[in-house]
Amino acid sequence: MKTLIIAEAGVNHNGDLHLAKKLIDVACDAGADYVKFQLFKTELVISKFAKKAEYQKETTDPEESQLEMVKKLELSKEEHFELLTYCKKKDIKYLSSPFDHWSIDLLEEMNTDLYKVPSGEITNLPYLRKISTLNKPIIVSTGMATLTEVRDCLEVLMSNGITREMITVLHCNTEYPTPMIDVNLNAMNTIKNEFHVNVGYSDHTNGIEVPIAAVALGATVIEKHFTLDHDMEGPDHRASLNPAQLKSMISAIKNIEIALGSDEKKPSPSEAKNSLVARKSIIAKKSISKGETLTIDNLTVKRPGDGISPMRWDSIIGMEAVRDFKEDEQIEL
């Protein structure tokens, strides 16, 4: 199964449309299926009393509020439409996480084919009710959530017309970057087994190995932040891949998809020719005369494997030699 790969540009454009287009170029060059942004009206999402997360304090001005920080990262309706047009030009799909009702309405106006519920909204009942009325496939991130909260979210979506088949749930941890000890990747399949939905993984670790492992475990969607430069100012750049890393991750995922193959265990076309070289046959351990009894003293097993299989050893022992055999000559019946 092909993994849907979402290159998460997020707010790593720093509020600059030109940089946002550069991020689209990078995602396209890397081979991603979607490039994802974040869509919001800052004042509708964040109160003036909201504090920054610790990682945001470390990567941005600690004196500014969360509202002030996020406002600088906001793109307008017109800019998002321009990004949508640019994605079509570059033959990559546009995706955005809406963080408020205005943003959900805008995405409906943009006629995107998929919706993404960010981790922070899965306990937002009015939001979930609104997005579920759009009757399109939904990807849900579950950072910070308990299994019960995931269940509650899915029940809201499905009670408003979204079918189980339309939902993909992403296991996620929202610490930026996520420590390896906190990844808990096995929880992805706990979600799959509990709710019988497609699952994937939204990654915030440093590096590319965890998303690759997620694909091997059955992820159908991978989402990963990327940036033009780790050293740029902004909250998410340090926990994002650079362009070369993004390309490497996607290349590795495609290799894993090929390597997973089918459930059938059989020799592959490439290895079949090696069986005669690597396997063994029953041969004469020493010279054997015609009519002599074949025993463990005059038989042994050596390469190549184009003679009688050693799996027939027990049935060969006790038989009479049909002719004279020289040392190392394969036994014939």
N, C-alpha and C positions, 0 to 999 in steps of 0.2 A: 504493500500500500504506500502511495506517495504521501509524504509528510507535508502539510501546509506550513510554509515558513513565513512568519511575520517579522519583518525587520522593524523594530520599534524605534522610530525617530523621536517619538515623544515630544519633549520640549527642548531637545538638544539643538534646535535652530536658534535658541535664545531670542525669539521674537522677531527674527530677521527672515523675510520671505526668500531672499537670495540664498541664505544658508539652508533653508528648508528644501529648496530645489536641488542644492548640492547633495543633500542627504538622499533625495529620491534617486539621483544619479548613482550614488554609491550602492543603494539597495538593489537597483536594477542591474548594475554591473556584477554584484555578488550572486545574483540568481534567486533573490527572494520572490515569493509570490505576491506578498502585500508589503507596502510600507505604511506604517501606522503612526498617526499623530494623536495629539490630545486636543479635544475640542471643549471649550468652556468660556463662559462669561465669568470673569473672576469674582465679581461682586455677588453673583448668584451661587457661588460655590463656597467661598471662604469668608468668615466673619472677620471684622477688624480685631477681634480678640484672639484669633487662632494663632497658636505658636508653631514654630518650625519643628520638624523632626531633627534629631541630633545630627544625622548625616547631612541635612540641609544647612545646619549651622556651621558645619565643618567645611562646606564647599561654597558657601555664599556669605555675604555680609551678615554677621550675627546680630547686628543692630537693627536691621530691617525686619519688618513683620512678614509672616507668610503671605499675607495679602499683597504687600508691596513686591515681594519676590515674584509671585506668580503673575501679577499684573504685567510685569516686564516680558513675560513669556507668552502672552496671549496673542493669537492671530485673529484677524477679523473674519467675518463671514465672506467678504470678497476675496480675502487671501486664501481661505480654504477652498473656495471654488476655483481659484487659479491653480492651486496645488492639484485638485482633482483633474483639471484639464491637462496639467503637465504630466500627471501619472498616465493618462490615456495616451499622450504623445510618446511617452517612454515605454509603453506596453507593460506597465506594472499596475497592480490594483491599489487603489487608495482605500485606507481604512482609518477610522478615528474612534477613540474612546470618548463618548460624551459624558460630561460630568454634571449636567443639569438638564432641565426640561427644554430650555431654549436650544441646547445643542442637539438633543434628540430630534426636535422638529427640523433643525437645519440638515441633519443627516437624511431625514426622510425627503426633504426638498432636493438633496443632492442625489437621491436614488441609489445609495450604496447597496451592495448586495449582501452585506453582512454587518452585524452589530457586535460591538465588544463592550461588555460590562466590566469596568475596572474593579479591582479588589475592594476599594473603599465604598462602593455603591451596593454591595450585595446584601447589606442590611437596611437599604433605603427603600421601604415599601412603596411610596408613591412613585419613585423612579422606576422600580421594577414593573409596576403595573403599566406605566406609560410605555416603556420600551417593548413590552410584550405584546402590545396592541398593534405593532407594526408588522407582525406576522412574517418575519424574516429570520433566517438562521442567526443564532446568538452564541457568542463565545463568552464564557464567564470565568474571570480570574478569581481565585479563592485565597489570596494572601490574607493572613491574620484570622482566617475563619476556622471555626470548629466544623466537624461533620454535621452537627445539628443545624448550624447556620447555612451550610451549603444546601441541606435538605429543605430548609424554609425558603430559601431563594428559588430553588427549582420548583417547589410547589406553587409559588406565586406565578412564575412564568407559565407553568403548564395549566394552571387554573384560568389563565387568560388567553389560552389558545395556542401556545407554543407546544409543539409535540416533542417527545423525548428525542426523536431522530434529528430535530433541528438544533439541539443543544450540544455544545462541546464545553466541558469543564476543564479548566487549566489548574493544575496544582501550582502553587506559587508561594514564595516567601517575600515579604515586602521590605526586608532590611537591605539597604544598598551600601556596599555589596553584601550578599548573603554569605555568612560563614558556612563552610562545608558541613560542619556538624549539625547545622540547622536546616539543611536542604530537605531531608526526609523524603527522598524521591519515591520510596515505596508507597507513600500515601496516594500517589497518582492512581495506582491500581486499586487501592482501597476505595477510592471514589468510583472507579469504573465498576467494581463488583457490587458496591452498595446501591448505585443509582442506575446502572445499565445504560450509561451514556458514553459517547465518545469522550476521550480524555486527551489532554496534552499537558504541556509544561511551559510556564512563563518564567524565564530565568533571570536572576539578578546576581549570580555569582561572578567572580572574576574568572575569565577563561572560557573555554568552549567545551570542556569534557562532560559537564553535567547534561547539557541539552543533547549531546550525542548519545549519552547513556539512556536518556529518556526515550529516544527513538528506539533504541534496542529493547526497551521495556514495553513498547507499544504506543508511545505518544503519536497521535495523529496530527497534532499542531504543536509547533515550537514558536515561541515568541522571545525575542532577545533584543535588548537595547543596543544601539550603536551610535557612534558619534564621529565627527570629522577629526576630532583631536581631544585626547584625554585631558589636556591642560587648559581647555577653554573654561571660561567662567560659567558656572551654572550648577544646579543641584545634582544632575544625573550623569555628567560626562565621565567621572572616574569609575563608575560602575557599568560602563558601556564598552562594547567592542570597538576597536578602530576598524577602518575599512578592510585592511588585510585580514584581521581576525574574523570579521564577518564572512568574508569570502571563504576562509579556511573552514569555518564551522559549517557553512552550507555545503561545501564540497565533501566534507566528512560525513554529513548526514546522508547525502546522496549515495555515498559508498556503502554506508550501513544499510540503507534501503535495499541495495542490490545484494549485499552479503546476507541479509536475513532470509532471502530465498523462500522456499516452500516448507511445508511440514514433512515432506517425504524424505526419508533417509535412503539414499542410493548413491552409487558412484557418479561423480560429475564427469562430463565429457573430457575435461582437462586432466583428470587423474586416472581415468580408466586405463590409459596406456601404460601406467606405471605399475599396475598390479603384477604383471609378469616379472618385472624387475625386483620389486620389493617383497613379494610373497615367495613361499618356498614349496618344494616338492619332496616326495619320498625318493631317496636315492640309495645306491649301494654304498655302505660304509667301507666295504672292502670287496675284493673279487668274490663273486657268487657263481656257483656252477648250476647248470640246468638241473632242475629237480630238487635242488637243495631247499630246505625249509627256510622261509623268511622269518627272521627273529630280530629282537632288539639288539642283538650283537652284530648282525650284518647289515642292518638298515640304519639310516639316519635321515635328517631333514636339512636341506640346504637350498639356497637360491640356484636357478630362477624358479618361477612359479608356474611354468607351463606344463608340468607333469601331473602326477597323481597328488591330490591335495593331502596334506598331513592330517586333515580332519577324518580321513579314511584309515588312519593308522591301525586302529584296533581290528578292522576287518582284513587288513593286509597281513598282519602278523599271523603266522601259522600256515600261510599258503605256500605252494611250491613255486620256485622260480621257473618261468616258462622258457627261459634261455639262459645262456651265460651272460653275466653282467660284470663290467669292469668297475673298479673303484670310482665313485662320483658319477657313475652313469645312472640316469633316471630309470626307476623300476617301471616295467610294463607288465600288463596282465594278459 
